[in-house]
Amino acid sequence: MYRKRPRTRVEIYSDIILSLDKMGNCDRLSRLALMVGVPYDRLIRYLNELKNLGLIRWEPYSGVYLTKKGLEALINAQGNRDNLVLILTELVQGVKTIM
């Protein structure tokens, strides 16, 4: 039987960014967790990591938004998830900075 391989952390980052782009902004984290397909507690951890990378702006109880850096990464990827994964991989590894 064929089993789907688990998503990497960077793939989940890209799914979060694409979902935020679809939603515009997010004031309900439970809805975002459902769209991305991760448990709520893990979503909080991923949001903190994305915030530390400068890709999102998030304060608890006030909503989640893409920053300019996050929007530029999305535009450079042309909305394609695979391209976004490559850009985020480079960013996480520190090889390339998006400006």
Order of alpha helices (4+ residues) and beta strands (2+ residues): alpha-alpha-alpha-beta-beta-alpha-alpha
